[in-house]
Amino acid sequence: MSMNKKLKKELKDYPNDVVIFTNGAFLTPVKLANGKWGWVVSSFEDSSFYEGSEVNVNELWSDSAIELAKEDENEEEED
């Protein structure tokens, strides 16, 4: 059985248990709000960078993009 067929079967049978690796990151399938499935980075193998500077991606998360933006606005007010 080809790897693609094996992966498709595993995704069909156990969509929340499948994790694949891409360069530097592990991906997990997630059902999106529109009902489609997509791949989401679940963890990183090594350091992450933004505009050449290292960032701690574990500090950059939220349940929603709106909440993340609000947190960013609050940090700017404190500076």
Secondary structure, 3 states (H helix, E strand, C coil): CCHHHHHHHHHHHCCCCCCEEECCEEEEEEECCCCCEEEEEEEECCCEEECCEEECHHHCCCCCHHHHHHHHHHHHHHC
